[in-house]
Amino acid sequence: MEQKKCDNLLDYFNDKLVGREKEEFEAHLNQCPECQEELAEWQELTADLPYLSEEVEPPLGMKERILFNVTSDKKDGTAVDHDKPINQKNKSAETVSVSPIRRKRPRTWITGLLAAGLLLSLGTNAYLFIENDKNEQAIEEPINKTFKTVQLASEETKSTGVASMVQDDQTMKLVVHTNNMTQVQGTETYQVWLIEGDKKFRAGTFTPDENGNGAVVFPVTFPGEHNWDAVAISHEPTPDSKQPKGTIVMASEL
Amino acid sequence: MGRLSDWELYLQVQEENKEALERLYDRYEKLLFSFSYKMVKQKEMAEEAVQDVFMKLWRKKGIYTEEKGKFSSWILTVTRNACIDLIRKQNKNEVEILERDIDYERAESVEETVTWNEERTLLKEAVATLTEEQQDIVDLFYFRGYSQADIADKKNLPLGTVKGRVRLALKHLRKIYSDERGDKYGAEKMR
C-alpha cells in the first residue's frame, strides 16, 4: 500500500493529483521521510530548468495590467482562495477595463456569415452596462453584474433569444435564453459558441423543452484574455462537435 | 536606491508596499513570462500565469518564507504550478489553441532585470548531450507537466519505468551542467 502511495510522488510534483488523492498523498508525505527526501531531490534536479527558456518580450502593457489587477480590489484577497489561483472574477472584470492594447480582430468567420445573409442581428446596440459600485461594502449576497446583453434572432425561423454576459461572485458567465427553437431529434443538440476572430469556443449545449424554450448558463473560464466578437447558436448533429458542424441558427455580435 | 535583496523586497510587499511589488515585478517579469511562455506556448496565457503568481505574492500573506529556499527558485516553482493549472483548464475547455502575436515592446525599467543568457547557453549545451528520447521525456515531464501515465502512453513505456527514465535524464543533465558551470565560474554564480 505504502509503495503505491510513494509511486504518486512524481504526479504530485507535477500537480496532477486532485481532491482526495492529493490530500491522501500529502498526509502520506508527512509520514514518509523517503518521499520527503525524494521530493527535495526532484526540486533540486529541476531547479535550473526554467533557465532553458528563450527570452520572450512580454506584451506591451502587461506590467500595467498585472500590477493594476493585482493591487486593486482587495476585498476578496484575504477571505477566499486557499491554494487556488485567484478566481477569474477580478481578472475578467478588470482586464476588460484596463487593457490598453486590446484591438478588434478580423471577424472573418462571423462576417462571412452575416454577409451570406444567414443571420440577422437585431440587438447589437442593446448593450447594457451596469456600473460596478466598488464602494458597496455591507452586502453579503453576491451581486450579479450584467456586462452586456444582445438579442438573438433567426431569419428563417421564429427562434429568438437573449444572450448576456453576467458576472457573479466567482466567474463571468454567459447566459443564453431562447424561445421558439425547432425541436431536435435523436442526438441533435443546440450548441452555443463564443467567437473571437475566426476561433470558435464551445460555450454550452442545450436541447429545448417541448415548447421550444431552452437556456444555458456557461461559466466563461477560458484561459487568457479574450475579446469576444460574437455569440452564435448552431444546430449540431451530436453534442460533441468541437467546431460547428451544423447550421448556425442565430448569432449576434457582442 | 540601493539594490535590495528579493527577501527584503518581499518583506516590504508584505507591508503592502506597491513600489516594492513593482520592483520585484520588474526584476522577474521577463524570466517568469519567458518560462511561462515556454510552458503554455501562448502569450495571453503566459501573461495570465504571471498575473496569478503576483496575485499570490500580493494577496496571500506569508506565502513565502526563507525556509522555502531561494526566492528565485520558489517563484519559479509557483510559476510552473500556475502554468500547469492553466494547461489543465485549457485542456478542459478550449477547442483550439489561440496562437496570436501581439506587438511587443520593452517597457523601460529602472529595476535590474534577471537575465539568464549564460545559464541558458550552458543548459542548452547540456541538453544537447541527451538523447532525443531523453530530451523529449524532460520536456513532457517538466515543461508540459505530464503525468507519469501520460508520459508512458506517449512514449510507449511501461508505467513503472517512467520515473527512472526522467530521473536518469535529469541527473545526466544536472551533472553536465554543473561540470560546465564549475569549469566556467568555479562557484555558484546565479543570484
Chai-1 contact restraints between the chains, C-beta under 6 A:
chainA,res_idxA,chainB,res_idxB,connection_type,confidence,min_distance_angstrom,max_distance_angstrom,comment,restraint_id
A,L10,B,Q148,contact,1.0,0.0,6.0,A-B,restraint_1
A,L10,B,K163,contact,1.0,0.0,6.0,A-B,restraint_2
A,D11,B,S147,contact,1.0,0.0,6.0,A-B,restraint_3
A,D11,B,Q148,contact,1.0,0.0,6.0,A-B,restraint_4
A,N14,B,G145,contact,1.0,0.0,6.0,A-B,restraint_5
A,D15,B,N81,contact,1.0,0.0,6.0,A-B,restraint_6
A,D15,B,I84,contact,1.0,0.0,6.0,A-B,restraint_7
A,K16,B,S147,contact,1.0,0.0,6.0,A-B,restraint_8
A,L45,B,L170,contact,1.0,0.0,6.0,A-B,restraint_9
A,L45,B,R174,contact,1.0,0.0,6.0,A-B,restraint_10
A,T46,B,Y142,contact,1.0,0.0,6.0,A-B,restraint_11
A,A47,B,S73,contact,1.0,0.0,6.0,A-B,restraint_12
A,L49,B,Y142,contact,1.0,0.0,6.0,A-B,restraint_13
A,P50,B,F35,contact,1.0,0.0,6.0,A-B,restraint_14
A,P50,B,L76,contact,1.0,0.0,6.0,A-B,restraint_15
A,Y51,B,W116,contact,1.0,0.0,6.0,A-B,restraint_16
A,Y51,B,E119,contact,1.0,0.0,6.0,A-B,restraint_17
A,Y51,B,R120,contact,1.0,0.0,6.0,A-B,restraint_18
A,Y51,B,L123,contact,1.0,0.0,6.0,A-B,restraint_19
A,L52,B,L123,contact,1.0,0.0,6.0,A-B,restraint_20
A,S53,B,S34,contact,1.0,0.0,6.0,A-B,restraint_21
A,S53,B,F35,contact,1.0,0.0,6.0,A-B,restraint_22
A,S53,B,K38,contact,1.0,0.0,6.0,A-B,restraint_23
A,E55,B,S34,contact,1.0,0.0,6.0,A-B,restraint_24
A,V56,B,S34,contact,1.0,0.0,6.0,A-B,restraint_25
A,V56,B,Y37,contact,1.0,0.0,6.0,A-B,restraint_26
A,E57,B,Y104,contact,1.0,0.0,6.0,A-B,restraint_27
A,E57,B,R106,contact,1.0,0.0,6.0,A-B,restraint_28
A,P58,B,E29,contact,1.0,0.0,6.0,A-B,restraint_29
A,P58,B,F33,contact,1.0,0.0,6.0,A-B,restraint_30
A,P59,B,K43,contact,1.0,0.0,6.0,A-B,restraint_31
A,P59,B,I102,contact,1.0,0.0,6.0,A-B,restraint_32
A,L60,B,D103,contact,1.0,0.0,6.0,A-B,restraint_33
A,L60,B,E105,contact,1.0,0.0,6.0,A-B,restraint_34
A,M62,B,E47,contact,1.0,0.0,6.0,A-B,restraint_35
A,K63,B,A107,contact,1.0,0.0,6.0,A-B,restraint_36
A,I66,B,Q51,contact,1.0,0.0,6.0,A-B,restraint_37
A,I66,B,F54,contact,1.0,0.0,6.0,A-B,restraint_38
A,V70,B,F54,contact,1.0,0.0,6.0,A-B,restraint_39
A,V70,B,M55,contact,1.0,0.0,6.0,A-B,restraint_40
A,V70,B,W58,contact,1.0,0.0,6.0,A-B,restraint_41
A,T71,B,K18,contact,1.0,0.0,6.0,A-B,restraint_42
A,G77,B,R59,contact,1.0,0.0,6.0,A-B,restraint_43
A,P85,B,D52,contact,1.0,0.0,6.0,A-B,restraint_44
A,I86,B,M55,contact,1.0,0.0,6.0,A-B,restraint_45
A,K199,B,E96,contact,1.0,0.0,6.0,A-B,restraint_46
A,K199,B,L98,contact,1.0,0.0,6.0,A-B,restraint_47
A,F201,B,V95,contact,1.0,0.0,6.0,A-B,restraint_48
A,R202,B,V95,contact,1.0,0.0,6.0,A-B,restraint_49
A,F222,B,N93,contact,1.0,0.0,6.0,A-B,restraint_50
A,F222,B,E94,contact,1.0,0.0,6.0,A-B,restraint_51
A,P223,B,M45,contact,1.0,0.0,6.0,A-B,restraint_52
A,P223,B,E48,contact,1.0,0.0,6.0,A-B,restraint_53
A,P223,B,L86,contact,1.0,0.0,6.0,A-B,restraint_54
A,P223,B,K89,contact,1.0,0.0,6.0,A-B,restraint_55
A,P223,B,Q90,contact,1.0,0.0,6.0,A-B,restraint_56
A,G224,B,E44,contact,1.0,0.0,6.0,A-B,restraint_57
A,G224,B,M45,contact,1.0,0.0,6.0,A-B,restraint_58
A,G224,B,E48,contact,1.0,0.0,6.0,A-B,restraint_59
A,E225,B,E44,contact,1.0,0.0,6.0,A-B,restraint_60
A,K242,B,V95,contact,1.0,0.0,6.0,A-B,restraint_61
